[in-house]
Amino acid sequence: MTLRGTFLLAAAMVPAMAAELGDCRRHEHYGRLSEAQICYSALVRDSSPYVRAEGYWGLGRYNEANDQFRLAVEAEPENPAYRVAWGRMFLEHYQKADAAGLFQEALELDKTNAGAILGLARVAAAGFEAKAVDLARDALAQDSDLLEAQELLAFLALEDVNEAGAAEEAEKALDMSDEALDAMAVLAAIDWLHDKTESPWMDRILEINPVYGQAYATAGHFFVLNRRYEEGIEFYKRALELNPRLWKARSELGVNLMRMGREEEARRELERCYENGFRDAATVNTLRLMDSYKNFKTFKESKTLLRLHSKEAELLQPYFQSEFDRAMAVFEKKYRTTLPEPVRIEVYPDHEDFAVRTMGMPGLGALGVTFGNVVAMDSPSGRPPGSFHWASTLWHELSHVYTLHMTGHRVPRWFTEGMAVHEETATSPEWGDRMSPPVIMALKEKKLLPVASLDRGFIRPAYPNQVVVSYFQAGKICDYIKERWGYDALLGMLAEFKEAQPTPSVIESQLKQSPEEFDEGFLAWLDGHTKKTVDGFEEWQKKVKALAALADMGDPGGVIRQGPAIRDIYPEYVEDGNVYEMIAQAYLEKGDKNGAIGELRRYMLAGGRNPAVLKQLAGLQDEAGDKRAAAETLDRLNLIYPVNDEELHRKLGDLWFELGEVDGAVREYRAVVAMNPLDQAASQYDLAKAYRAAGRYEDAMEHVILSLEAAPGYRPAQEMLLDLSSGKKD
């Protein structure tokens, strides 16, 4: 949407000033761009700093405009309209915080200022905040003729996947003005989202403004929001065909080309923005990110492409490639489809790089994101140890690749997220996110959304943590459908979503229930699975504190007696201060290592991910003589946090070697070498030893020589070199 559009002129302006600025805006409105530029150029010669500011802004010369707005506010500090205009310029230039500050200052001068309220609505809308709707309505309450606020309501309703509401709000805008271009753009977007090749609304727009490419850019926004990225790209291109100077649309085109892996095209568009002075955060940061790709290594297979940062590529590649291949094989079978082109996964050790890769997406879980057949995700090294399960995230995102492909990118957000969450725990009950306290409170307060409107919980959350709650709800809905109707029902729903059928219709067709009946059955089923924890949550909180106090007082027997009942109220809680660890420590204090092993194993199977705790469990299992269990525990840890832990890989390599699992030993000793350990001689020797046991004698020779290069006098390596040189293989 445009930011100038219908705009409140400063009350202090004399009629001549207002007329001149109004002429410039009318030229823009009707697509007379050359005339508008001439008009704005005339304004910069005006004696009023405010008028000069508007002129520079109209010319896209933001720095000069900023200086003149500052002078205008200094000259008339009590005039809120100058602050509103200045804030809108900042918002157009994507400086949201500065814009919001100026809008707030304007409201301090005039608490009913509709322009300032509308400005805050736009700031909130840019962040997909629920209060954007309320603020837009507040602006209309202060000025019922404020067309732009009404158009914003239509835009927000369509973002909320409420097409009927969006059309209704757009019609209200057209009642206010039959030249409401942005309202017509929303109506045209609705037509195009339903695969209409043409829209009469676009015809009307072009009759008024033959170069109003912003309408196509609006459609591009909604297609991207609905994960229909390639179609969104085409709409941004159409926008630029009408008006090549729509720099924000060009930036969005570049960003989305980059998202789809079309990096050369992306760079061309973004560099053109930069060279023409459009240097918002998305443009600049994306160019910097693409510059950093020289520091990445790419591993290509027939069906996969894996991009890892060079500093950790050798370490992570075996683990990521293994899960990548396994997930693709499982999903090909489950979804009964073969993808037409290779899937690409990019893994970012710097979370800020990942954030740039995914910027502007609503409801982002901030661990991974999928753009068609391209997946971007955090590396385990980009997060605190144990804070997320990278393998679970990888499977989650690859599920999106399949559901988006199978539905032509028409699957609603709630269903593709629900399927992805479902697939995590279907792969392993230990994977996926646990039921968190915010989810428990949402269940307790009955805040779950009806299935027909569940998308809203992802796009514009109405309360803190609603996105987390919506992920949980969507995943449980898919669990419920699979349990009651079978996995084929989920596949049947995907087939109907491909035909762009809405959620209520798909529920009725596939599950033979109304959405209301489905919600009733689902909530009853969910209550049966969560009631003990939800009802006992407050009691659990109190008892956990009391149990911790008991442990601090040195009463391990009391912890062991009381702990299990407390643990079982909320068995999914495996974060800091969990009961599992308290009980295990109590067993250790009493000298009962088997009891500790049993409790820590419960912790692991409940989804516990703390590397220190899992290593403690493996150590106890090894001491007890159960080397296979110890190896399997450490193997789980590789799917959580395999970086920065030479001890983990060396120990696991030793265990696999002792167990005769030489392939596992090779992988782990390779990981040690990839971490550039201090003891190169021993590390290279261990790898040579594993290669020799695997019958890979050339590899064994290579690494035993590397061992001796690091320490020529290292006796075990000398002996192996003699054996290999003489043909002695074992």
N, C-alpha and C positions, 0 to 999 in steps of 0.2 A: 504494500500500500504506500501511496505517496505521503510525505510528511508535511508538505505545505498545504495543498488542497484548499479546502475552505478553512480560513484562518482568521482568528480574532485580531483585528488591527489594534494598535495601541490607542487607547482612548485619548492620549495627549496629542495625537497627530492632527495637523491641520488638514482640511479637506483636500488641498492640492497634493499634499504628500500621499494621502490615502489613495487618491485617484491615480497617481503615477504608479504606486506599488500595485494597485488593483489592475492596471493595464498590463503590467508584466505577468501577473498571475493568470489573467485571462488569455494572454498569448500562450502561456504554457498549457492551460486547460484545453485549448482548441488545437494544440499541436503545432502552433506557429513558433517553432523553436528558434529560428534565426531572429525573428522579431523580438522574442523574449530576451535573447542575449543582448540585442541592441538596447532594449529597454532597461535591463539590469545594469548595463554598462553606463547608461546615463545616470542611474541612481548613485553610483559610486562618486559622482562629482557633486552630490548634494551637500548642503551645509550641515545637515543633521547627521550626527554619527549613527543614529538608529537607521536612517534611510540608507546611508552608506553601507552599514552592516548587511541590510537586506539585499543590497545590490551585489556585494561581494559573495554573499551566500548563494544567490541565484546563479552566479557565475562559477560556483564550485570552488571559490578561493577562500577556504576555511580559515586560514591563519589571519588574513586581513579582516575577514568578517568577525573573527573572535576579538581582535583588537578594537574594532569599532563598537561591538556590543559592550565591551568593557567601558568604553568612554560614554556610551549612552546611559548605562546604569549609574556611572559616577555622576553624570550630569543630572539625572532624575532618579535618585535612589528609591523614591516612594512609588515609582511606576511599575506595577507587577507585570504589565504586558511585555516590557523589554526583557525581563527575566524569562518569561515564557518563550518568547521567540528565540532567545539565546539558548535555552534548554533544548528546544526542538532542533536547532542546528546541531548541537552536541549529539542528540539522539540520531539524527540522520548520519552523523559521522561515527556512530557506534561507540560513543563515550557515555554509556548509560549512567554511570555513577555521577558524573558531572551534570548530566541532564537532570537527574532526579534531585540533586541538590538545589539547582536553580528553580525547579518546579516547587519544591518545598519552601524556598525563600519567597516565591510569589504568593504562596498560600498564607504565609505569615503576614504579608501585607494585605491580602484579600482572601479570606478563607472560603469565599464562594466563587473564586475565579475558575470558570469552566475550562479555560485553556490549560491552566496548570493541572487541574484534575485529569483532563484528557491526556496531558503529557505523562502523568504518573501511570495512567492506564496503559499507555504505549510501552513504558518501561517495564511494567509488569507483564505485558503480553510478550515482550521479547524474551523474557525468562520463563514463559509458560506457567505463570503464576495464576492461581484461581481468582485472586483479587482483581485481575484485569477487567473482568466482566462487571464487578460491582463498581469499580471506578468509572468505567465508561458510562454506566447507568447514572452514577452520581453527576457526571459532567452534563448529561442530558437533562437531569433534574434542575440543574442551574441554568441551562440554556437549551430550551426545547427545540431550537432551530439549528443546533450544532450538528450539521450533517455528518461530519467526520466521525463523531462519536457513534452515530447510528451505523455508519459503514463498518466501524471497528467491531461492533457487536455482531454483525453478520460474519465477518472474518473469524472472530473468536468462536462462534457457534460451529462453523465448518471445521475449525481445528479440533473441536470437541467431537467430531464425527456426528454432528447433529444437523443433517442436511435440511430437514424440515424447518428447524429453528433458524438455520442460516438463511434459507429462502424467505422466511417470514421477516426477519430483520432487514434483509436486503430490500424487500418490497416496501417496508416502512421508509427506508432511505429514499427510494424512488418516489414515494408520495411527497417527500420533502423537496426533491429536485429530480426532474426527469433527465438530468445530466449527471447523475451520481455514478461516475465512472467506476469507482472501486466496488460499489454495490453490484453493478452489472458484471464486473470481473468475477466476483464470488459466484454469481448465478451461472456464468459461463464455465467456471471451474467445475461446478456440480455436473453440468452437462458432459464435460470432457471426462470426468471421473467415471461416468457411466458409459464411456467408450463411444460417445457421439463424436463423429469426426468434425462436425461444425456446430456452432452455437449461434442462434439469432442474437444473443446478447453481445457477442463479439461484433456482429454486423452493426448493431446500434452504437457500440463504443467507437468503431472506426468512422462512422458517419459524423460523430462529434469531434473525435481526435484521431486522424488517420495514422498517427505515429505513436499511439498509446501502447507501447510495448509492455508497460507495467502490468497490463491485464494478463498477458502471457506469463510474465514473471510471477504473478500471483498464482496462476495455475501451476507453475513449476514448483512453487513452495508447497502446495498441497499434494502434488504427486510425490515429492520427496518425503513429506511427512507421512505419507501412506506407503513408504518404502518402494514406490514405483520409480526407481531412480533413473532408468534409461528414458522413460517417458518425460520425467521432469527435466532431464537434460535437453530434450528436444524442444520443450516449451521455453526454456531459457534461451535457446538459440533463436526461436521465433521472436522472442522479445527483442533481441539484439538486431534482428533483421529490420524491425521497425524503427528502433532507436539505438544505434550503436553506442550511445553515450550513457546508457543505463549501467553505470559502473557496478552497482551492487548486484544487479542481475548477472553481469559478466563475472564478478567474483564468485557468485553462487554456482555459475556454470563451471568455473575452474575447480572449485572445491569438490563438486559432485563428479566431475571427470576424474579427479584424483581418487575419490572414494571408490570408483569403479575400476581403478588400476590403469586408467588411460592417462599416464603421467605426462607424456610429451604434449598432448593437447591441453592438459591442465596448465602446464607451465606457460604455454603461449598466452592463454587467456589471463592468467594471473599477472604475468609480466606486463601485459598490455595495461591492466589496471594500475599497476605500480608506476609505470612510465607516465601515465596520465594523471598522477597525483592522487589516485584512490588507493590509500594505504591503510585500510582498516585492519584490525587485529587478525581477522580471518585470512585476508590476502597475504599479509606480511608473514604471519606464522606458518601458513601453508607453504609458502615459498622456502622459508628456512627449513621446514621439515623435509621438503623434497631435496634440498641441498645436502641434508644429512644422510640421504640414502646411500651415498658413497661409502658410508661406514657400515653398511649391512652386507651380509652374504645371502645369496639365494640358492636354494637347493631344489632342483626340478626333478620330478618323477612324472610318470605318464598321466596320473590323475591329480597330482598335487604340486603346489609351488609353495615353499616355505621360506620366509624371509626372517632372518635373525641378525641381531647386531653382532658385528665381528668379534667384540670382546667376550661374547658368551656363546657364539655359534657352535663351536666344536663341542662344548659341554652339553648344550641343550638339544642339539639336532637329533641324537638317537632317541631321546625320550619323546620329543614332540612329534617326530616322524612316525614313531611306533603308534602313538595314540591317534594321530591323524589318519594313518592307514586303517587302524582298527575301527575307528568311528565310521569312516567311509564305507567299509565293508558291511558293518552292521546296519547302517542306515539304508544302503542300497537294497538290502534284503527286507528291512522293516517297511520302508516306504515304497518298495516295489518299483523303483525307478532308477535310471542311470543318468547322471548329470551329463549334459552335452559338452561341457568344457572343463578343464582343470579348475580346482578350487585353490584359492590363494590365502594363506594365513601370514599375517605380519605380526611380529611379537616385539613389543617396545619395552626396553628396560627403564626408560625415562617416562614416568607417568604423564608428564606435561606434553611430551611428544604424542602419546596416545590420546590425550585430551584434544590436541590440535587435530589429530586424524579424525576425530569423531565430533567436533564441535557443532553446536547448534541442534543437537538431537534431543527431543524431549524424553523424560523418564529414563535417562541413561543410567544403567546400573554401574557404569564406570569400571567394569572389568573387561568387557568385550563388546563388540558391535559388529553387525553383519551388513554388508552392502552387496546384495546379490550373491555373486560367487566369491566375494572378497571379505575376509574376516580380519579385523584388527583387534588385538588384545594386549593387556598388560603382560609383561614377563613376570615370573615369580620374583625376580630381583628388584622389580619396581614397587614391591609392596613389602610391608613388614613380614618377617617369617611367620608362616602359619595363618596369615590374615585372609588368604583365599586359596582355593584349590584350582590350580591352573588346568588340570586335565578335565575337571568338571566343567569349567568355563569353556574349554575348547569343544567339548561335546555339545554344550548348550548352543554355542554359536553355529556349529555345523548343522544342528537340527534346523536352525533358521534357513540355512542355505537350501535345504531340501523342501521345507514347507513353502518358502517363497517361490522356488522354482515350480513346484507342483501346482501352485495356485496362480501363476502369472503375476505374483506380487500383490494379489488381491486379498490375501488372508488378513483378517483383522488383527490388530496388535495383540489383543488379549489372548487370541488362540495360538498365534505363533510363539508368544512368550510362555503360555501355559504348556504347550507341547515341549518346548525346550527345557523347562523346569522338570516336567514329567520324565523326559529322556535322561536327565542327569541321574535321578534316583533309580530309574529302570536299569541303568548301567551298573550302578552299585548303590545299595541302600545307605552307604556311608557318605555318598556324594550329595551335592545340592545343599541349599541353605537350610539351616535348622529353623524351627518356629521361634522367632525372636520375641522379646518382651513387647515391642510395638505391635506385632501381630496378635499377641495374646490380648492386649488392651483393645485392639480393634474388634476382636471376636467378642470380648466381654461387653463392649459398648455397642455391638451390633452395627458396625460401620461398613460391613462388606457391601459392595454395590451389586445390583441385579446384573445378571449375565448380559442382558441386552445393552447395558450402558457401562460395562466394565472397562472399555477403552479409555474412558475419562480418567480413571485412576492412574493411568500411565502418562497421559498427555498433560493434564492440568490438575495436579493434586490439590485437593481441598483442605488437607491437613498434613502436618509433618509426618513423614514416613508412609504416606499413602501409596507411593510407588512400591515400596517394599511389601506392603500389605497386598497390593494388587498382583505382584509376582507370585506371592504365596497362594492367593485365591485362585489365580489362573492355573497354576500347577496342580492344585488340589482338584479343580474342576476336571482337568484331563485325567487325573488319577481315578476320579469318581466315574467318569464315562467309560474308561477302560475296564474298571472293575465290574460295572453293571451291564454295559452293552458290548464290551469287547473292543479290541484294538481296531477291528474293521470299522467300527462306528466313527472312530477318530479319522480314519482314512476317508470314509464317506463324507465327513464334514469338510475335509480339505477339498474333495472333488466339487462340492457345492460352492465353497468359497471361491473356487476358480471361476465359477459362473457369476461372480459378483453378487451372490445372494446374501442378504443381511442376516445377522446372527439369529433373530427370532425365527425367520423362515427356515434356517438350517436346523435349529433345535427341533422345530415341529416336524420337518421332513425326516431327519435321521433318527431322532429319539422318540418321536410320536408323543411329544408333550408340548404344552404351551411353555413359553419362557417362565411364566409364573409358577407352573407346576414343577418345572425343572429346578428353579431356585428353592422351592420348598423342600424337595427331595434332597438336593445337595446340602442345604444347611443342616437338615436332620442327620445326614450321613457324616458331615464334618463335625457336628456336635458330638457324635458318638466316638470320634477319633481324638477330640481335643478337650472334651468336657472336664476330665480329671485335672488337666493342667490349668485350664482357664479358671475353673471354680477354685482351685487350690493355690493360685498364683500368689495371692497376698500372704497366705499361711506359709507357703514355701519361702518367700522373701524373709519372713521373720525367723523361720527355723534355720535357714542357711546361716544367718548372722549368729544365731545361738550355737550352731554346730561349729562355726569358725572360732567362736569364743572358747568352746570346749577344747578344741584342738590347741589353741594358744595356751590354755591352762595345763596342758600336758596330760590329757585324759584320752589316750588312744582307744581304750576299751569302750568308753562312752561314744566316741565317734563311730566305731565299728557297729555298736548296737543300734544307734539312732540313725546313722547315715543312710542306709538303704531305703528306708521308708521316705525320707526327705528327697533323696535322689529320684525316686520313682514317681513323685508328684510331677516333676518337670524333667523327664529323662533326656530331653533334647538339649538341655543347657550344658554346653561343653566349653564355655568361654572362661575367662579369668574368674577364680573363686568357685569353680564347679565342685560338686560334691564328690565326684569320682576321685579326684586327686586327693581330697581330704581323707577319704577312706583308704586309698592306697598308701598314703603316707602313714596313716595310723597302723596299718598292717606291718609296714616296714619297721616302725618303732617297736612293735612287738616281736620282731624277728620272723614274721610270717611272710616269706617272699612269694609263696604260691598264692596267698590271699591278695597280695599286691598285684601280681601278674593278672589274676582274674579280674580285678577291678579296673586296671589300666586297659585291659582288653575290652571291657565293656565301654570304656571311654572312647576307644578307637572305633568300635563298631557303631557307636552313637554319633560318629562324625567328628570326634576330637582331632584337632589339626596342629596342636602345639608341637613343633619339632623336638623341643627338649623332653617333653613327656613321652613322645613316641620312641625317642632314642633310649630313654630310661626303660621303657617296656622291653625293647629289643635287648638291652643289656641284661635284664633280669631273665629273659627267655634263654639267652645264650648261656648264662651262668647255670641255669637249670638243665642244660644239655639239649634244649629244643632249638637246634640251630636253624631248622627250616622255618619255624615260627618266627625266629628273630629276623631271618632274611626277608620273610614276607612282610613283616612290620616295617622294616627299613625300605622295602620296595614301595610300600604305600607312601612313605615320606617323599620318595622321588616324584610322586605325582602332586605333591604339595609344595615342597621347597627344596629343589635339588641343587641350588646355587650356594656359593660361599661356605661350603661344608665339606672340606677334604676328608675329614674324619668319617663322615657318613659313607662316602663312596669307597674309601679304603676298607672300612669294616665290612661293608656289604660285599665288596669284591672278595675279601677273605672268606666270608661265609659261603658264597656261591662256589668258590673254588673248592672248599672243603666238602661241599655237598655234591661235587662233580658236575655242577651246572656251569660249564665253561663259557657258554655264550654270555651268561649273566656276569661272570667274572670279567670277561673281556670288556663288556660295556662299562662296568664300574671302574676298572683300572684305567680305561681310556678317559673316563671322567676325571680321575685324579690327575692324569697327565695334562689334560686340557686346562686344569686350574693352575698350571705352572708352579708345582709344589717346590718347597725348598730342597727336599731330598729327591733330586732328579734321578740319582742312581738307583735307589730302591724302587721308585715309582716306575721307571722304565723297565726295570727288571721284572717287577710284578706283572706288567703288561706282556712282556716277552714270555714269561712263564705261562700265562693264560693262553696266549696264541699258540705256544708249543703244545699245550694240552688239547687245544682245539684242532691240531693238525695243520695249523697255518704257519708253516716253518719259515717262509720268506718274511712274513710279518714279525715272527719271533726274532729272526736274525737282525732285522732293522732296529728293533727296540733294544736288543741286548747290546748292540753296538752303541746306541745312544746312551745306554746306561754306563758303558765304559768310557765314553767321551766325557761324561759328567764326573766319573771317579775311576780312573784307569786301574786302580788297585782293588776294585770291588770284587772280592773273591767269588760270590755266587754267580756274578755275570761272567767272570772269566771262565768258570767251569762250564756254564751253559754254552758259551761261545765255542769252547773246545768240542763239546758234545755235538753241537750243530754242525761245526766245520768237518767233523769226522763222520758225519752221517748218522750219529746216534740220535734218534728222534725222541725217545722216552726217557 
